[in-house]
Amino acid sequence: MTNYYIRNSFPKIFSALHPAPKSNGRSSLEPMDKVINTNVNEDKFAKSIEDLLGHLEFDVHCGKIWFGGQRMVLSHAHALWRLREDLSSNLGNDITQRLFFRYGYFAGLEDAEISKKLRPDGSWKEVFLSGPQLHTIRGMVKVVPDEMIVDFDNGEFFASFDWHHSFEVAYHKKFHGLSDKPVCFSSLGYASGYTSSFFGRQIAFKEVQCAAMGFDHCRIEGRPLEEWDEDTDLQKFFDAERLNTELSERRSNFDEIKRQNPDLRIQPEGFFSAIGESPSFKKATALMKKVAKTKATVLLQGETGVGKEVFANALHEASDRSANPFIAINCASIPNDLIESELFGVDKGAFTGATQSRKGKIEAASSGTLFLDEVIELSHRAQAALLRVLQEGVLNHVGGHNNILVDIRVIVATNEDLRKAVQDGKFRQDLYYRLSTFPILIPPLRERKQDILLLAKFFLQKYAAMYQKNIQGFTDKAREYLNLHTWPGNVREIQNVIERAVILNENNNMIDADDLLLSNIQERHSQSGQKLKISATSGNLHLTDDSRVDDMVETLFHDGFDLEKFNDKLIHAALSQCDGNISKAARLLNLSRAKLDYRLRKLN
């Protein structure tokens, strides 16, 4: 039996990490006004794992295992133990213990995010206890809760758990017999990482007894880090001073290697701060670096949305003109009858409505850089005037006769083939040769696969800060969707997708695949073939085949079929299977508790 002591009001920290869902007037996470003693039967605790198992999916078509949107790996316990032994013999026990503890700690951090997602309608206790259950599902150790005392108002926390069948104990006893100290470093790190992330403060667990030392089972106790009288593994293995000392020693060694081998020194790539490491992107930036300090006209070519203006601005910043104006104008956005006055300026009285003289964009950019996007849209008269500016550095206002000297560096861009436009008579040949002095092709995002996640991370940080959300990153499945999408809208599209995902993310969790709304990838993923899933009722693996589901759906359509009645039957079947438990039925139907409540109210 397990004792839980929950004191005072609803935990403020948890409320911030895991906001209560809005429902029909009452939340399952309402404040508790008095001390509550609850006994939890071990069998009931084990049975409640069933809803978590339903989220474990083996995609045999793609060779992937998914759990709560994160990719998992089914690994050999013996192989992991052999790695531990190998590290210990080469690096020493202390470093090996630290590495395995930190591995467990980071796994615990990941599962803390998953737990908040998989039980959105549960009480804080139900959500927290999914951590020990996830630890069990991982096959590392069987976890049995013993005691938990939580007082968020006064910062009090204590918990104890019993561990049975630890894989670390089993292999240590197999190869080394009994130990004189605890050996479950990765499991201990998991408990510390999970609880620290869940409660928003450092909670350190210690293994107060270990089955490897001859005890019947392992036992751990956890409390806030500062309340332990002696050092814990959490303090030792995350000791910043110790890590800095080691890093300093390694850095000194590396500096000595560089001193002896000057050819190994890394030279900075240069000025361009845009995001990308793919070969095609690096080729474009290398060309920009060569032309940046010159006055040569640069022609940027690439599809809509690849970031031509970003490149143009970077060229300006890297040039000797960076302290002077950078003027950008989209030629396609200005009507043909106004483009000349916008670019070259106008004298008073030149046409109806010209009530005063004014400078054009070219004159405003004098001594700086002029960027003309969609230059192919210029009228023939504007093309002729631009050619004169490039060749002679002289322009005339519309309606004016005075020659005006200008000193500008011109960068132009187009998403169309200028050479073809010349052949079609749409663009002047002499201007084309003048503009194409130094062409640079900016690759589309679909040819920059290595850069997709870099860009996504950049935009996530940007929009999370803008919308004041504490979003830590992307789930593995979300990253896979980002890589699978072809991005016809290029960088502009990924920017919009990430901004929308940040806005849609309500609980400040990680961005999941569903937040991205990439429907074509979701459809392709759902049609990818057979998958193995663990039954939430039997615990056994079973095969899901989308083609069989399609066949079943086809049989539904007959005379008299009523979609609303069919939905009602599905809801009744789910409630029946879950013994009337609305939260469990909602999870079974892949609905939120609030949505199922709404449907039930419609059904009276």
C-alpha positions in Angstrom: 0.0 0.0 0.0 1.2 3.5 -0.7 0.7 6.6 1.5 0.4 10.0 0.0 0.3 13.2 2.0 -0.8 16.3 0.1 -0.8 19.4 2.2 -2.4 22.9 1.8 -3.5 24.3 -1.6 -3.1 23.0 -5.1 0.7 23.1 -6.0 1.5 26.4 -7.6 4.6 25.1 -9.4 2.7 22.3 -11.0 -0.1 24.7 -12.0 2.4 26.7 -14.0 3.9 23.6 -15.6 0.7 21.7 -16.2 -2.3 24.1 -16.4 -5.7 22.6 -15.6 -7.8 22.0 -18.7 -11.0 23.9 -19.0 -14.0 21.6 -18.6 -17.6 21.7 -17.6 -17.2 23.9 -14.5 -15.0 21.6 -12.4 -11.4 20.5 -13.0 -9.9 17.3 -11.7 -7.0 19.5 -10.5 -8.9 21.7 -8.1 -7.3 22.9 -4.8 -7.1 20.5 -1.8 -7.9 22.3 1.4 -6.8 19.7 3.9 -4.3 16.8 4.4 -5.4 13.8 2.4 -4.3 10.3 3.2 -4.7 8.0 0.2 -4.0 4.3 0.0 -3.1 3.0 -3.5 -3.2 -0.7 -4.1 -0.1 -1.9 -6.0 -2.3 -3.9 -8.5 -4.3 -0.8 -9.2 -1.1 1.2 -9.8 0.1 -1.5 -12.2 -3.2 -1.6 -14.0 -3.2 2.1 -14.6 -0.2 1.7 -16.9 -2.6 0.4 -19.5 -3.5 3.9 -20.9 0.3 4.7 -21.3 0.9 1.4 -23.2 -1.7 2.5 -25.8 0.7 5.3 -26.9 3.6 2.9 -27.7 3.7 2.2 -31.4 6.1 0.0 -33.4 6.3 1.3 -37.0 7.6 -1.8 -38.7 7.3 -0.2 -42.1 9.8 2.6 -41.3 11.8 0.8 -38.6 10.8 3.3 -35.8 9.3 3.1 -32.4 7.2 6.0 -31.1 6.0 6.9 -27.7 4.2 10.2 -27.0 5.6 11.8 -30.2 9.2 10.8 -29.2 11.3 8.3 -31.0 12.4 5.3 -28.9 15.1 2.6 -29.3 14.7 -1.0 -28.2 18.2 -1.9 -27.1 20.0 -4.9 -25.7 20.4 -4.6 -21.9 23.5 -6.7 -22.1 25.0 -4.5 -24.8 24.4 -1.5 -22.5 26.0 -3.3 -19.7 29.1 -4.2 -21.8 29.4 -0.5 -22.8 29.4 0.3 -19.1 32.1 -2.2 -18.4 34.2 -1.0 -21.3 33.9 2.6 -20.2 34.8 1.7 -16.6 37.9 -0.2 -17.6 39.1 2.7 -19.9 37.9 5.8 -18.1 37.4 4.7 -14.5 34.4 4.1 -12.4 33.8 7.7 -11.5 33.4 9.0 -15.0 31.4 5.9 -16.0 29.0 6.4 -13.2 28.6 10.0 -14.1 27.9 9.2 -17.7 25.2 6.6 -16.9 23.6 8.8 -14.2 23.4 11.7 -16.7 22.0 9.4 -19.4 19.2 8.4 -17.0 18.7 12.0 -15.9 18.2 13.2 -19.5 15.8 10.3 -20.2 13.8 11.4 -17.1 13.6 15.0 -18.4 12.2 13.7 -21.7 9.6 11.5 -20.0 8.5 14.4 -17.7 7.4 16.2 -20.9 5.7 13.1 -22.2 3.8 12.4 -18.9 2.2 15.9 -19.0 1.0 15.3 -22.5 -0.4 11.7 -22.2 -2.6 12.4 -19.1 -3.8 16.0 -19.8 -7.0 15.5 -17.7 -5.6 13.6 -14.8 -4.9 14.9 -11.3 -1.3 16.1 -10.6 -0.7 12.8 -8.7 -1.9 10.7 -11.6 0.3 12.6 -14.0 3.3 12.5 -11.7 3.0 8.8 -11.1 3.2 8.1 -14.9 7.0 8.7 -14.4 7.5 5.6 -12.3 5.2 3.7 -14.7 7.2 4.9 -17.8 10.4 3.8 -16.0 8.8 0.4 -15.7 7.7 0.3 -19.3 11.3 1.1 -20.3 12.3 -2.2 -18.8 14.9 -0.7 -16.5 13.3 -1.5 -13.2 9.9 -2.3 -11.7 8.9 0.7 -9.6 6.5 0.4 -6.6 5.5 3.8 -4.9 5.9 3.7 -1.1 5.4 7.2 0.4 5.1 10.7 -0.9 4.8 14.0 1.1 4.2 17.1 -0.9 3.7 20.6 0.4 4.2 23.1 -2.4 3.4 26.2 -0.4 6.3 25.5 2.0 8.5 23.8 -0.6 8.4 20.4 1.1 9.0 17.2 -0.9 9.7 13.7 0.1 9.2 10.5 -1.8 10.3 6.9 -1.5 10.0 4.1 -4.0 10.9 0.4 -4.0 12.7 -1.0 -7.0 12.5 -4.6 -8.1 14.3 -6.5 -10.9 16.8 -3.7 -11.8 18.7 -4.6 -14.9 21.8 -2.9 -13.5 21.6 -5.1 -10.4 21.0 -8.3 -12.5 24.1 -7.8 -14.7 26.3 -6.6 -11.8 25.5 -9.8 -9.8 25.9 -12.0 -12.9 29.4 -10.8 -13.7 30.7 -9.5 -10.3 28.6 -11.0 -7.5 27.6 -8.8 -4.6 28.7 -5.1 -4.4 29.7 -3.0 -1.4 27.8 0.0 -2.8 24.7 0.9 -4.9 25.0 0.2 -8.7 21.8 1.6 -10.2 23.2 4.8 -11.6 21.1 5.2 -14.8 17.8 4.5 -12.9 18.8 6.9 -10.1 19.5 9.6 -12.7 16.1 8.9 -14.3 14.2 9.4 -11.0 16.2 12.6 -10.3 15.7 14.0 -13.8 12.0 13.2 -14.0 11.1 14.6 -10.6 13.3 17.7 -11.0 11.6 18.6 -14.3 8.2 17.8 -13.1 8.3 20.0 -10.0 10.4 22.7 -11.4 13.3 22.4 -8.9 16.2 20.1 -8.3 15.0 17.0 -6.5 17.8 14.5 -5.7 17.2 10.8 -5.1 19.6 8.5 -3.3 19.6 4.7 -3.4 19.4 3.9 0.3 19.5 0.2 -0.3 20.5 -1.8 -3.3 19.7 -5.4 -4.2 23.3 -5.7 -5.5 24.4 -5.3 -1.9 22.3 -8.3 -0.8 19.0 -6.6 0.0 15.8 -8.2 -1.2 15.1 -5.1 -3.4 16.4 -1.6 -4.1 14.9 1.4 -2.3 15.3 5.1 -3.2 14.4 8.3 -1.3 14.1 11.8 -2.8 14.0 15.3 -1.4 15.1 18.8 -2.5 18.8 18.9 -3.3 19.6 21.4 -0.5 18.0 19.2 2.2 20.5 16.4 1.9 23.2 16.5 4.6 25.8 14.9 2.4 26.6 15.0 -1.3 24.3 13.2 -3.6 25.0 11.7 -7.0 23.1 14.6 -8.5 25.5 17.1 -6.9 28.6 15.1 -7.7 27.7 14.2 -11.3 26.5 17.8 -12.2 29.2 19.6 -10.2 29.9 22.6 -12.4 33.3 23.2 -10.8 34.5 19.6 -11.4 33.2 19.7 -15.0 35.0 23.1 -15.6 38.2 21.7 -14.2 38.1 18.7 -16.6 37.1 20.9 -19.5 40.0 23.3 -18.7 42.4 20.4 -18.7 41.1 19.2 -22.0 41.1 22.7 -23.5 44.8 23.1 -22.5 45.6 19.8 -24.2 43.7 20.9 -27.3 45.5 24.3 -27.3 48.9 22.5 -27.2 47.9 20.3 -30.2 46.9 23.4 -32.1 50.2 25.1 -31.3 52.1 22.2 -32.6 49.9 21.8 -35.6 48.9 25.3 -36.9 47.2 23.8 -40.0 44.5 22.4 -37.7 43.4 25.9 -36.6 39.8 26.6 -37.7 39.5 29.8 -39.8 36.2 31.7 -39.5 33.9 31.4 -42.4 33.4 35.2 -42.7 30.6 37.7 -42.5 27.4 35.8 -43.3 25.3 35.1 -40.2 22.3 33.4 -42.0 21.5 29.9 -40.9 22.7 26.9 -42.9 25.4 24.3 -43.2 24.4 22.3 -46.3 26.9 22.3 -49.2 24.7 24.2 -51.6 24.1 26.9 -49.0 27.8 27.1 -48.2 28.6 27.5 -51.9 26.3 30.5 -52.1 27.7 32.1 -49.0 31.3 31.5 -50.3 30.5 33.4 -53.5 29.0 36.2 -51.5 32.1 36.5 -49.4 34.2 37.0 -52.6 32.0 39.7 -54.0 31.0 41.5 -50.8 33.8 44.1 -50.8 33.5 45.0 -54.5 31.1 47.3 -56.2 30.0 44.6 -58.7 26.3 44.2 -59.4 25.0 41.0 -58.0 22.1 38.9 -59.4 20.5 36.7 -56.8 18.4 33.9 -58.3 16.1 31.6 -56.5 12.6 30.5 -55.9 10.1 32.7 -54.0 10.7 32.5 -50.2 14.4 31.4 -50.2 15.4 34.6 -48.5 16.9 36.7 -51.3 16.4 40.0 -49.3 18.3 38.4 -46.3 21.2 37.6 -48.6 21.1 41.1 -50.1 21.1 42.7 -46.7 24.0 40.5 -45.7 26.0 41.6 -48.8 25.4 45.3 -47.8 26.5 44.7 -44.2 29.7 43.0 -45.4 30.5 45.8 -47.8 32.4 49.1 -47.3 29.0 50.8 -47.6 27.5 49.2 -44.5 27.3 52.6 -42.7 25.2 54.0 -45.5 21.5 53.3 -46.6 20.2 49.9 -47.7 17.1 50.5 -49.7 14.9 47.5 -50.8 12.1 47.7 -53.3 9.9 45.0 -54.7 9.3 45.9 -58.4 6.2 43.6 -58.6 4.4 45.5 -55.9 4.4 48.9 -57.8 2.1 49.7 -60.7 4.0 50.2 -64.0 2.8 53.8 -64.3 4.4 54.6 -60.9 7.6 52.5 -61.0 9.7 55.2 -62.7 8.8 57.9 -60.3 9.4 55.6 -57.3 12.8 54.6 -58.6 14.1 57.8 -60.2 12.1 60.5 -58.4 9.8 63.2 -59.9 9.8 66.9 -60.5 6.9 69.1 -59.6 4.3 69.3 -62.4 5.7 66.2 -64.3 2.1 64.7 -64.3 -1.2 65.2 -62.7 -0.8 64.8 -58.9 2.9 65.6 -58.8 2.4 68.6 -56.6 6.0 68.7 -55.4 9.4 67.4 -56.4 10.7 64.3 -54.5 13.7 62.0 -54.6 13.4 58.4 -55.8 14.7 55.2 -54.2 17.9 55.2 -56.2 18.8 58.8 -55.1 17.9 57.8 -51.5 20.3 54.9 -51.7 23.2 57.0 -53.0 26.6 55.9 -51.3 24.7 52.8 -50.2 23.1 49.8 -51.6 19.9 49.4 -53.7 18.1 46.1 -53.7 15.6 45.5 -56.5 13.5 42.4 -56.0 11.5 40.9 -58.9 13.5 43.1 -61.3 11.9 41.3 -64.3 8.7 43.3 -63.6 10.4 46.7 -64.6 8.8 48.4 -67.6 11.0 48.9 -70.7 11.4 52.6 -70.0 12.5 51.9 -66.4 14.9 49.2 -67.7 16.5 51.8 -70.0 16.8 54.3 -67.2 18.3 51.7 -64.8 20.9 50.7 -67.5 22.0 54.4 -67.7 22.4 54.5 -63.9 24.5 51.4 -63.9 26.7 52.5 -66.8 27.1 56.3 -66.2 26.0 56.8 -62.5 23.5 59.4 -63.7 19.7 59.7 -63.5 16.9 62.2 -64.3 13.8 62.8 -62.4 10.6 62.0 -64.2 9.7 65.3 -65.9 13.1 66.7 -65.2 16.2 67.5 -67.3 18.9 67.9 -64.8 21.5 65.1 -64.5 21.8 63.8 -61.0 25.0 61.9 -60.0 24.5 58.8 -57.9 26.9 56.4 -56.4 25.1 53.1 -55.6 25.8 49.4 -55.4 22.9 47.5 -57.1 21.8 44.0 -56.1 18.9 42.5 -58.0 16.8 39.4 -57.5 14.3 37.4 -59.5 12.6 34.0 -59.2 12.2 33.8 -63.0 14.8 33.0 -65.8 16.1 36.3 -67.0 17.7 34.7 -70.0 14.4 33.3 -71.2 12.8 36.7 -70.5 15.4 38.2 -72.9 14.5 35.6 -75.6 10.8 36.4 -75.2 11.5 40.1 -75.6 10.3 40.9 -72.0 13.7 42.1 -70.8 16.5 44.1 -72.4 19.5 42.0 -73.4 22.1 44.8 -72.6 20.6 45.3 -69.1 20.6 41.5 -68.5 24.4 41.4 -69.2 25.0 44.4 -67.0 23.0 42.8 -64.1 24.4 39.3 -64.4 28.0 40.4 -63.7 28.0 38.2 -60.6 25.1 35.7 -60.4 24.5 33.7 -57.2 21.9 30.9 -57.1 20.3 30.5 -53.7 19.1 26.9 -53.3 15.5 26.0 -52.4 15.0 24.6 -48.9 14.2 21.1 -50.3 17.8 20.9 -51.5 19.1 22.1 -48.0 17.9 19.1 -45.9 20.7 19.7 -43.3 19.4 23.3 -42.7 15.7 22.5 -42.1 16.0 21.7 -38.3 18.5 24.6 -37.9 16.0 27.0 -39.3 13.1 25.5 -37.3 15.1 25.8 -34.1 15.9 29.5 -34.9 12.3 30.4 -35.6 11.1 28.5 -32.5 13.4 30.5 -30.3 12.3 33.7 -32.0 8.6 33.2 -31.7 8.7 31.6 -28.3 10.3 34.7 -27.0 7.9 36.9 -29.0 4.8 35.1 -27.6 6.4 34.6 -24.1 6.2 30.8 -24.1 8.7 28.5 -22.6 8.8 25.9 -25.3 11.9 23.6 -25.1 12.0 22.2 -28.6 10.5 19.6 -31.0 9.4 16.1 -30.4 11.2 13.4 -32.5 8.1 12.9 -34.6 7.8 16.7 -35.2 11.4 16.8 -36.4 10.7 13.9 -38.7 7.7 15.7 -40.2 9.8 18.8 -40.7 12.4 16.7 -42.6 9.8 14.9 -44.7 7.9 18.0 -45.9 9.1 19.4 -49.3 8.7 23.1 -48.3 7.4 24.5 -51.6 7.3 27.9 -49.8 10.9 27.6 -48.8 12.2 29.5 -45.7 9.2 31.8 -45.6 6.9 28.7 -45.3 8.9 27.1 -42.5 8.9 30.5 -40.7 5.1 30.7 -40.9 4.7 27.0 -39.9 6.8 27.4 -36.7 5.1 30.7 -35.7 1.7 29.0 -36.1 2.9 26.0 -34.1 4.1 28.3 -31.2 0.7 30.0 -31.2 -1.2 26.7 -31.1 1.0 25.3 -28.3 -1.0 25.9 -25.2 0.8 24.1 -22.4 4.4 25.3 -23.1 5.4 21.7 -23.9 7.5 20.7 -26.8 6.2 21.3 -30.3 4.5 18.0 -31.5 3.8 16.8 -35.0 0.1 17.8 -34.7 1.1 21.4 -33.9 2.8 21.8 -37.3 -0.4 21.1 -39.3 1.5 19.6 -42.2 -1.5 17.6 -43.4 0.3 16.0 -46.4 2.9 14.4 -44.1 0.2 13.3 -41.6 -1.7 11.6 -44.4 1.5 9.9 -45.7 2.4 8.8 -42.3 -1.0 7.3 -41.6 -0.8 5.4 -44.9 2.7 4.1 -44.3 1.6 0.5 -43.8 1.5 -1.9 -40.9 2.4 -1.0 -37.3 2.7 -2.9 -34.1 1.0 -1.4 -31.1 0.6 -2.6 -27.5 -3.0 -3.3 -26.5 -4.1 -1.1 -23.6 -6.3 -3.9 -22.4 -4.2 -7.1 -22.9 -0.7 -5.7 -22.9 0.1 -7.7 -26.0 1.5 -6.5 -29.3 -1.0 -6.5 -32.1 -0.7 -5.5 -35.8 -2.5 -2.5 -37.1 -3.0 -2.4 -40.9 -4.5 0.7 -42.4 -5.7 -1.2 -45.4 -7.9 -3.3 -43.1 -9.2 -0.2 -41.5 -10.1 1.2 -45.0 -11.9 -2.1 -45.8 -13.9 -1.8 -42.5 -14.8 1.8 -43.2 -16.1 0.9 -46.7 -18.5 -1.6 -45.1 -20.1 1.1 -43.0 -21.6 2.9 -46.0 -25.0 1.5 -46.7 -28.6 2.8 -47.0 -29.6 4.4 -43.7 -26.1 5.0 -42.4 -26.1 7.9 -39.9 -22.8 9.4 -38.9 -24.1 11.0 -35.7 -25.6 7.7 -34.5 -22.4 5.9 -35.3 -20.4 8.5 -33.3 -22.8 8.0 -30.4 -22.3 4.2 -30.5 -18.5 4.7 -30.5 -18.8 6.8 -27.4 -21.0 4.3 -25.6 -18.7 1.5 -26.5 -15.7 3.4 -25.1 -17.5 4.2 -21.9 -18.5 0.6 -21.5 -15.0 -0.6 -22.1 -13.7 1.9 -19.5 -16.4 1.1 -16.9 -17.8 4.6 -17.2 -14.5 6.4 -16.6 -14.8 9.5 -18.8 -11.1 10.4 -18.7 -10.1 6.9 -19.8 -12.8 6.8 -22.5 -11.5 10.2 -23.8 -8.0 8.8 -24.1 -9.3 5.7 -25.9 -11.2 7.9 -28.4 -8.2 10.2 -28.7 -10.3 13.1 -27.5 -9.7 15.6 -24.7 -11.8 15.2 -21.6 -13.5 18.6 -22.3 -14.5 17.5 -25.9 -16.0 14.2 -24.6 -17.8 16.1 -21.9 -19.3 18.3 -24.6 -20.5 15.3 -26.7 -21.9 13.6 -23.6 -23.9 16.7 -22.7 -25.3 16.7 -26.3 -26.4 13.1 -25.7 -27.8 14.0 -22.3 
